[in-house]
């Protein structure tokens, strides 16, 4: 179990770092495009499309990262119930829903890659395989995170000296 958790943690941290770099790339590219358009009266023809595709990758990688670090918005209506057994089942139920959603995203992402992967993007000329694969990769990461968190609902992860989970 520890090896699986370590592998998923490494993948999620890589996805988290990649999301950060993608966000930075989006910001820089957008600033350069705006400067070129309004400052130099010349535009970068592919900037809007590239920003869109970078944002797609950032979104799907960031979803798995946010799920791993429990940073998604949630309704914590039932979190005030202090019964440990209830909380374990509640967390498990939430992870089952996340797992079902991740499987759906992975499945549909794979369908999109298969159906549209041979197309090319209009201005960048990038094969759409690379764009649509973000959906499948994000879904796969979400499934892996949900599986680990589902197991963690009943078998808590190891904790550090201060009582925080070693995620």
C-alpha positions in Angstrom: 0.0 0.0 0.0 2.9 2.4 0.8 4.5 1.8 -2.6 1.1 2.6 -4.3 0.6 5.7 -2.2 4.2 6.9 -2.9 3.7 6.3 -6.7 0.4 8.2 -6.8 1.9 11.0 -4.6 4.8 11.3 -7.0 2.5 11.4 -10.1 0.2 13.9 -8.4 3.0 16.2 -7.3 4.4 16.1 -10.9 0.9 17.0 -12.1 0.7 19.8 -9.6 4.0 21.2 -10.7 3.1 20.9 -14.3 -0.2 22.7 -13.6 1.8 25.6 -12.0 4.1 25.8 -15.0 1.2 25.7 -17.4 -0.5 28.6 -15.5 2.7 30.6 -15.7 3.0 29.8 -19.4 -0.6 30.9 -20.0 0.0 34.2 -18.1 3.3 35.0 -19.9 1.9 34.1 -23.4 -1.2 36.2 -22.8 0.9 39.2 -21.7 3.2 38.9 -24.7 0.2 38.5 -27.0 -1.5 41.6 -25.6 1.8 43.6 -25.8 2.3 42.5 -29.4 -1.2 43.3 -30.4 -1.6 46.7 -28.7 2.0 47.8 -28.2 3.6 46.7 -31.5 0.4 46.5 -33.6 1.3 42.9 -34.6 -0.4 39.8 -33.2 0.7 36.3 -32.5 -1.7 34.3 -34.6 -1.5 31.1 -32.6 -1.5 32.6 -29.1 -5.2 32.3 -28.3 -5.4 28.6 -29.4 -2.2 27.7 -27.5 -3.6 29.4 -24.3 -6.8 27.4 -24.7 -4.9 24.1 -25.0 -2.6 24.9 -22.1 -5.6 25.7 -20.0 -7.2 22.4 -20.9 -4.1 20.5 -19.7 -3.9 22.7 -16.6 -7.5 22.0 -15.7 -7.3 18.2 -16.0 -3.9 17.9 -14.3 -5.0 20.3 -11.6 -8.2 18.4 -10.9 -6.3 15.3 -9.7 -3.9 17.5 -7.7 -6.7 19.4 -6.0 -8.4 16.1 -5.2 -5.3 14.6 -3.7 -4.7 17.7 -1.5 -8.4 18.0 -0.6 -8.6 21.5 -2.1 -11.8 21.0 -4.1 -14.8 23.0 -2.9 -17.2 20.9 -1.0 -20.3 21.1 1.1 -19.3 20.1 4.6 -22.8 19.6 5.9 -22.0 16.2 7.4 -18.4 16.9 8.5 -19.6 18.1 11.9 -20.7 14.7 12.9 -18.0 13.4 15.2 -18.6 9.7 14.8 -15.4 8.2 13.4 -17.2 5.3 11.7 -19.7 7.6 10.1 -16.9 9.9 8.8 -15.0 6.9 7.3 -18.2 5.8 5.4 -18.9 9.4 4.4 -15.4 9.8 3.0 -15.6 6.5 1.3 -19.0 7.5 -0.3 -17.4 10.7 -1.6 -14.5 8.9 -3.0 -16.8 6.3 -4.7 -18.6 9.3 -6.4 -15.2 10.7 -7.4 -14.1 7.3 -8.7 -17.2 7.0 -10.8 -16.7 10.5 -12.2 -13.0 9.8 -12.9 -13.9 6.5 -14.7 -16.5 8.5 -16.8 -13.9 11.2 -17.7 -11.3 8.5 -18.5 -13.7 6.6 -20.7 -15.0 9.7 -22.6 -11.5 11.1 -22.9 -10.4 7.9 -24.5 -13.4 8.0 -26.9 -12.5 11.6 -27.9 -8.9 10.7 -28.5 -9.9 7.8 -30.7 -12.5 9.8 -32.6 -10.8 13.1 -33.0 -7.1 12.4 -32.4 -6.1 12.5 -36.0 -7.4 16.0 -36.6 -5.0 18.9 -36.4 -5.4 22.3 -34.7 -6.1 25.1 -37.1 -3.4 27.6 -36.3 -0.8 25.7 -34.3 -1.0 22.5 -36.5 -0.7 20.5 -33.4 -2.3 17.0 -33.6 -5.5 17.0 -31.5 -4.4 13.7 -30.0 -2.3 15.8 -27.6 -5.2 18.0 -26.6 -7.8 15.3 -26.2 -5.4 13.1 -24.3 -5.5 15.7 -21.4 -9.0 14.4 -20.7 -8.0 10.8 -20.5 -4.8 11.5 -18.5 -6.7 13.7 -16.0 -9.4 11.0 -15.7 -6.8 8.3 -15.0 -5.1 10.5 -12.4 -8.4 11.2 -10.8 -9.2 7.5 -10.7 -5.9 6.6 -9.1 -6.3 9.4 -6.5 -9.8 8.3 -5.7 -8.7 4.6 -5.2 -6.0 5.6 -2.8 -8.3 7.9 -0.9 -11.0 5.2 -0.8 -8.5 2.9 0.9 -7.4 5.7 3.2 -11.0 6.1 4.4 -10.7 2.8 6.2 -6.9 2.3 6.5 -5.6 5.8 7.5 -2.3 6.8 6.0 0.8 7.1 8.2 1.1 10.3 10.2 4.1 12.5 11.1 5.1 13.5 14.6 2.6 16.3 14.7 -0.3 14.1 13.6 -0.6 15.3 10.0 -1.0 12.7 7.3 2.1 12.0 5.2 0.6 12.8 1.8 
